Amino acid sequence: MTESPPKRDAAVEVEALTPTHPALAETITSMESRGIEMVYGRWLIEGAPRVLLIDTKTGYNFLDEWKGDLWNTAGIPVPPGDEETNEAVVFGYLVAWFLGEFVAHEKGRAVVAHFHEWLAGVALPLTKKRRIDVTTIFTTHATLLGRYLCAGSVDFYNNLQYFDVDAEAGKRGIYHRYCIERAAAHAADVFTTVSHITAYESEHLLKRKPDGVLPNGLNVVKFSAMHEFQNLHQQSKEKINDFVRGHFYGHNDFEPENTLYFFTAGRYEYRNKGVDMFIESLARLNHRLKVSGSKMTVVAFIIMPAQTSSLTVEALKGQAVIKSLRDTVTHIEHAVGKRLFERSLAWHEGENLPDEKDLISGADRVMLRRRLFAMKRLTLPPIVTHNMANDRDDPILNQIRRVQLFNHPSDRVKIVFHPEFLNSANPVLPMDYDEFVRGTHLGVFSSYYEPWGYTPAECTVMGVPSITTNLSGFGCYMEELIENASDYGIYIVDRRTKGVDDSVNQLTEFMYDFTTKSRRQRINQRNRVERLSDLLDWKRMGMEYVKARQLALRRGSYL
C-alpha cells in the first residue's frame, strides 16, 4: 500500500485490475463512496506484485480533523506549514481507515500490516488505539534524530546513551516527526531495523530495543559464465572512457589502460556519506602516487544531486570537441580506405605501393588540423560538470578547492563532481547508474552514518569491489559473515575505534593498494566479489521477513 498520484499518472506504472478478493473489493468500494480515490493493480516491475495506491489528495478535506485527533489520541503535535508531515498524517489516517474496514470484512485469515519508516508510521498508534484486529510490524531504515545528529559535528556513537532526545529533536525542529517515529516503534507488535548498528541506535533514540534485524536484499541476476559480466564491464568502461576523453580534452596525458575509475554516490549528505573523508583521502592518494612515481591515474567521480541551473559550457564543449574529432577521423578513415582500394586495383608490378601522401588528401589534412587546433585548451579541465546554484558555499566544491585537486596535468588523481543522478538521456555522460557502476573499478563509501548501505551492496552484485566502513550496516554485515573481507574486494575502514586522521590514512592505503594491482588481479577480484552476491539475494534476506511476520502472529495470538 502506498501513496498515489492521480490515476492517469499511476497508469504509467500500474496496470489497474478489478479486485477478486471480496473483503478488498468491499473496502475499496466503501472508501471510494466517501470520495477517496484508489487504484488496485499490478505494479509493472519484475515480479509484478499487487499494489493498492491511495490518492492522498482526496483525503485532505479531513486534515484538520485528523491533526486534532492525532493530538488527542497520541499526544503528537503537527505544526502548520509542514507539508511532508501533513502528507504522513493523511496517509496514516487513510491506511488506518482501510485496515479497519478490511478486517471487518475479512473473517477467515489473520492480517499482518508491515510499515516502513516514520512517513508511513502514523497508522500504527491509531490501529492500536482503535483495537483494529491486525498484527503489526514497523521497520525503521534510519532514525530521524540519528541522521540529523550525525550531519552535525558530534561524536554520535560514543554519546548515544547521553543524548536528551526530546531536546535534541526540538532544537532541530523535528520534534513532531520524532514523536511519530517513536510512537510507531512503540505501537507495533514487532519492531525491526535494517542492521545491528541501527538497532543499537534505535534502542537509545527511540527507547525500544528492536525485536530483529531485516537487512535489505537485492534481486541478484546470475550470469551463466564469468566472462559475460566482464564483457559488460568493458562495454560500460568504454562509455566512461568517451566521457573522460571529452572532459579532459587538451589534457589527455594519461593512458586508458593505466587509468582507474573510482566513484562515490548517494544523497548529498556531505558528512554522513563520508564525502569529506573521501576527498581528503584522494588528496593524500594523489601525493602518494606522485611520490611513488606511479604510472596509474585515478579519475574519481562524485555522483550526488545538488541544486544546479544547467550543464557548464565547458562540459558540453568537451564532448562536442571529441565528437567532431571522432567524426573527422572516421571520415578520413573511410576516404583513405576507399582510395587504398582503388589504388590497389590499379597497381602494376614494379610500381611503388600506395603511401600516406597518395591516400590522405590535402582537404583531409586541413580538416584534421582544424580539429587538432580545437583540442588546445588554456584552462584546466573543470572539477564540476554543472553550474551550481550556490557554487561559493557548496561543501564538496569548497573541500576540493581546499585540497587543491584542480585536475592539473601533474595530478595523478583527477576529480569529476557530477551533481545530478545519472540517466541515459544525459548529453554529457549518457549512462544509467547501473551501467556506470559496471564500468568503474572501485566504489568508495566512507560513510559516518549509513544504517544499511545499498550502494556498496549494488557494487557487490555487479562484481565491483568497494570500500565501506564499520559504521554502515552493510559493512558490519559483511564483517560478520566473511573473514578477511578485503580478500574478496570488500574493504572496511574502521571509523568506530580509530580517530579521523587514522581512518583517512586507512582509506588512502586501501585505495593506493588497489592502484598497485595488475589487470589480472583486478579481474580475479571482480570474480570473487560477484560470487558474494548470493549473500545479498532476497532469497536469503527475505527469510528474516518471514521470521518477523511469524513473531508478529505469535504476539497477536494467531499462532
N, C-alpha and C positions, 0 to 999 in steps of 0.2 A: 504494500500500500504506500502510495507516495502522493505528494502534492502534484497538481496538474495544471498545465497551461490550458488555454481554450481548446475545445475539441478539435478544431481544424489543425492546430499545431500538433496535438497529440497523435493525429493520424499519420504523421511522418514517421513516428517511432513505434506506434502500437496499432495492431490490427484489431479493430473492435469485434467483439464476439457477444452473442447472447448467452448469459449465464445459464448453465444447465442445473446447477445446484439450487434446489428450491429455497433454502434459507438465504442464500446470497441474492437470488433474484428478488425475493420479497423485501429484503433490506434495502436494496438499491431502489426499488420502486417506491418504497415508503419515503426515503430521503429525497428522492427526486420530486415527489409530490409536494415537498416543503421548499422546493427551489434550489436544492443542492445539485449541481451538475457533476456527473460521474462518468467515467469511461472504464469499462471492463474489457480486457482483451489479451492478446498475445504480444508480448514485448518482442520486437524484431531484432533480437540479438541471438548469439549462439545459445542453444538450449531452449529458446522460445518460452520463457517462463510466463505464467499467467499473472497479470497485474491488475490492480484497481487504482485508477487515478481519480483524485478528488480535486475539483477546481476550487481552491480556497477562496477565490474572489467572490464566489457565490455565498460564502458564509460570513462576509464582513459586516452584514447587517446586524449580526449578533455580537460584534466585537466588544462594544462597551459593556453589554450584559455579561459576557463571558469573563472579561477582565475583572469585573466586580465579584463574580462568583469565585474566580481563582484566588482572590484575596480572602474572601470569606471561608473558602474550603481549605486552602493550603497555606494561607498567610504569605502569598507571593505577590509582591507589588510589580506592576508593569508601568513604567513611566511613559508619558506621552512622547510621540516622535520617534520611538524605536521600532522601525518598520520590520526589522528582522524578528524581533520578539513578538510583535503583533501577528506576524505570519505563523510563528510557532504556536501561539495561543489558539488562533483559528483552526489550524491543522489539528492540534491536540484535541480540541473540543469536538471537531468533526469525527476524528478517529474514535473517541470515547462514545459518541453518539452511535456510530456504525457498530462498534463492538457490542454495545448494549442491545441494540435491535437484533443483531445477528445471533447472539447466544439465546435470545428469547425464541427465535425460530429454529435454531439448531439444537435438537434434543438428543441426538444419537451419539455425538462424539465430543470429546474434550477439545477445547480451543486453546492453543498456545499463541500468544502475541509477543513478538520479539521487536524491541525498539532499539534503534541505534542513534546515539548522540543526543545532546540536550535539545536540539531543534525538534526532535520527534518525541521528547520526553514528557510533555505536558499531560498527555493522556494517562500516564501511569498513576499519579496521585488521584486522578479522577476515577479511574476504574476501581481503585482500592476503596475510595470513599463511598462510591455508589454500590459497592459489593457486586460488581459485574462478574459473572461466573466465567472468568478466564484466568489462566495461569500465565504469568508474565516474566519476560527476560529483558534486562536492559544492558546494553553493551556500550561502554564509552571507548572511543578510539583515541581520546586525549582528554585531558581536563581543561576547562576554560582557564582556570586560575593558573595552572601549570604552564600553559602556553604564554600567558601574559607575564608571569614572573620570570620565566627563562629569557624572554625577549629583553628584559632589563639586566642590569649588572648586579645580579645576586648569585650567591653560591647556593643554588637551588637544592641539590640533592643532599648536601650536608646540613641543611637547615629545615628540611621538610617538617619535622616534628615541632618546630618552634613558631611557624607562621600563625598569626591571628587571621584566620581565613576570612572572616566577615569583614574585618578592617581592610585587608588587602584587596578584597573584591570591591569594597566601597570606594577605595582610593582610585581604582581603575575604571569606575563607572559601570561595572558589570555585576553588581550585587544581585539584581533581579534575575539575571541569566544564571548566575551561580546557584541561586535558590532553586531554579527549575531543575538544574542538573543534579543537585544534591537530593531534592525531593524524588526525582526519578530513580536515583540509585537506591534510596531507602524504601520506596514503594514497591519495587519489583520483587517478585518471588525469588528470582535468581539474578545476581549482579555479576557481570563479567567485564573484562577488559581484553585488549589485544596482545598484551605482553606482560611479563612478570615485572618489568620496571615500571610500567604504568599501573599495575596492581598495587605496588608499593606506594606510588604517588597518590592513587585514589584512596587508599586506606587513610592517609593523613589529611588529604584535602577535602574529600567527600565524606569522611568519617564512617565509612563502611568497608570492611575487608571483602574484596571480591571473592565470589564462590568458585571462580575458574578463569582460565585464560583461553580465549578463542583467537588464535593467530590468523592473520589474513592470508588466504591462499590465492593461487593464480591458476588459470587454465593452461596447462602445460601441453604443448604440441610437440611430440617426439618426431625426430627425423629418422628415416629408415637407414640412413648412412651418415657418418660423421662429416663426410666431405660436403654434404648438402648445406649445412649451416655455415661451413667455412666459405663456400661459394657465395652465400648470401652476405657474409661479412665483406668479401672482396667487392661485390657489386655496390654495397652501400658505402664502403670506404672510397670507392672511385667517385661517387657523387660528392662526398665531403672534400675529396681532392680538388674537384672542379670549383667548389666554393672557395677553398683556400687559395687556389691559383688566382682567382679574381680578387679576393680580399687583399691579398699581399702582392698584387701586381707591381712590378718595378722593384720588388724586394724579395723575389723568389730565389733566395740564395741558399735554400735548404732542399735536400733531395727527398722526394716522396718515400723512397724505400728506407730512409733514415728519419722518418717523421712519425711521431706517435700522437694520437688524439685522445686527450683526457677531457672529461666533462663533469659538471655537476648540474643538477636541475631540480626544480620544485617550486613551491610557493616562495615569494620574495619575503623570507624571514631571515634577515641578514645574520643574526647571531644564532637563532635556533637551528638553522640549517647548516651552520658551520662555514658559511661563506668567508667570514673573517679569517678563520684558520686556513682555509683552502688558499686564499690569495697570499697570505703571509708565507705559507709553505711553498707556493710557486716561486716567490721571490728568492727564497733560500735554495730551491732546486735550481733556479736559473744561475745563481752564483756557483753552485757546486758543479754544474755541467760545464760552465766556463773554465773553472779552475782545473777540472779533471781533463780538459781537452776533448770532451766527448763530441762525437760526430752527430749525436742524436739531437733532434729538435722536438720539443713538445708544443703542440698547439692546444691550449686549454680553453674550453668553451664553458661559459656560464649561461645557462638557459633558464631565465627567471622573468616572469612577466612584471613589467613596471609601466607607469604612465608614459606614453610616448605620443608624438604628433605624427611622425612619418619615418620612413627609412631615410638614412642620410644620403646625400648626393654621392658621396664617396663610395658608399656600399653599392649603390646602383651602378655607378660608373665603372667600378672594378669588374663587375660581371659583364657589363656591356663591352668593355675593352677586350676581355678574354674571348667573348663570343665573336667579336669582329676578327680577332687574330685567328681563332679556330676556323671560322668560315673562309677566311682568306687562304689559309694553309690547305684546307680541304679543296678549294677551287684550284689552287696551284697543283696539288697532288693529282687531281683529275686531269688537268691540262697536260701535265708532264707525262702522265701515263698514256694519254691519247697520242701525244707526239712521239713518245718512245715506240709505241706500237706501229705507227705509220712509218717512222724512220727504219724500224727493223724490217718491215715488209719490203722496203726499197733498198735494203743493204745488199752490196755485192762483195764477193771475196776480194780482199786486198784493200778495201776501204777501212777507215778508222771507225771504231764503234762510236755511237752517239754519246756525246758528253754533255755536261750541265749547260754549256753555252748554247748548244743546239736545242736543249729541252726547256730551259727557263727563259721565257721571252722578256724583253725589256719592260713591257707593261706589267708583267708579273713581279719583276724586281721592284718597280716603283710602288706597286700596291703593297708589297711586303714591307718595304722601307717605311711607308706611312704607318703601317700597323706597329712596327717596332718603335718608331718615334713616339707613338701614342702611349707606349708602355713606360715611358720615362715618368718619374714621379719625384717631385721635390719635397713632398711631405711624407711622414711615416704612415704606415697603414693604421687605420683607426682602431681604437680599442672597443668601440661600441658600434653596432650596426644601425641604430635608430637615433633620431633626435629626441632626447629625453625632455619630459615636461619640466623637470627640475634638476637639470644637469649639475648645478653647483652644490646641491645638498644631497645628492644621491650617495648613500653609504658605500656601495660597491665601487662606483667610479672614483670616489674620494680615496678609498684604500688603494686602488690600482695606481692612482697618481702618487700616493704617499710612498709606495714601494718602488715606484718608477719602472713599472712594466709597460713600456711605451712601444713595444714591437720594433725596437731598434735592430738593425741588421746584426749587431753583435750579440743580441739576446738569444739564448738557446731555448727560452720559454716565451712563446708568443701567446697573446690572450685575445679572446673574442667574447664580448658580452652581448648576448642576443636577448634583449628584454621583451621577449614575446614567445609564447608557446609555438612550437614548430607545427607546420602543416604543409601539405604538398602543393598548395597554391601560393606559397611564399615566393616572390620573384627573385630573392637573393639566395635562400637556402631551401629549395623546394623538396622537403622531405618530411614525412610523418615522423613522430617521435620514435616509434619502434624501429623504423628503418634507420634513423640516425644513430640510435644506440647500437644497433648491429654493426655499424661501420666504425665505431670507436674502438679503442684498445683498453681503456680503463675508466670506470666511473668512480668519482670521489665524492663521498657523502659524509663529511666530518661533523655530523650533527651534534649539537648540545642537547636539543630536545627533539626526540623522534620516537613517539610511542610504538610505532611499528617500523615503517620504512619500506614503502613499495618500490622506490627507485633502485636500491641495491638488489631487491628480490627480482625485479624485472630484468636487471642485468644478468643475474644468475640463470634465469630461464632462457635468456638469449645467448648464453655462453660468453658473457663479457665479465672479466674479473672486476672486482670492485673493492673499494676501501670504505669501511663503515666504522662505527665506534661502539664501545661497550655501554653507551648511554642510549642506544637505539634498540628497539625491541628485536629487530632483525639480527643485529649484531650479537645480542645476548642469546637469542635462539640458536644461531649457528655455533656460537662458542660452546654451548651446552652439548650440541649434537656431534660436533666434529673436533677431533684432536688435531692440533696444528692446522687450523683453518687456512692459513696463508699458503700452505702447500696446494690447496685446492682453489686458489685465486680469490679467497675471501680474507682481506686484510682488516684487522680490527685494531683501531687506535684506542689506547687506554686514556679516556677522558674522565674516568671515575676516580682513580687514585693518583694520577700524575698532575703536575702543575701545567699551566697553559703552555709555557715555553717548551717543556719536555714533550708534551703532546704534539706540538708543532714540529719539533725535531723528529719525532717518531713518524709522523705523516710524511715529512720530507724524505726520510730514509726509505719508507715504503715506495714512494714514487721514484726515487733515484735507483733503487734496486730493480724496479720494473724496467727502467730505461736500459739497464745493462743486459737484459735478456736477449737472446738471439731470436730470430723469427721462428725457428723450430720450437724453442722453449715456449714462446708465446702461444703457438698453435696447440701444443700439448696442454698448456694450462687452460686454454679455452675449452678443450675437450673435457678436462677434469671438472671445470666449473659447470658445464652444461649437464654433466651426469648428476650434479647435486639437485637438479630441478625437481626430481621426484619428492624431495623433502618439502617442497613448497606447493605441491599439487593439491587442489581442493579435495581430491580423493582421499588424501591423508588428513588435511586440515579440517575437512568437513565433519570428521568423526567427533571433534570437540563440540561442534554444534549439536550433534545428536545427544551427547552426554549432558549438555546443558538443558536440553528440552526434557530429557528423562528426569533430571533432577527437579525441574520446574513442575513436572507432572506429579512427582512423588510429594513435593511440598504442597501441591494443590489437592492431595489425597485422591489422585486419579489412578495411581499405580499401587 
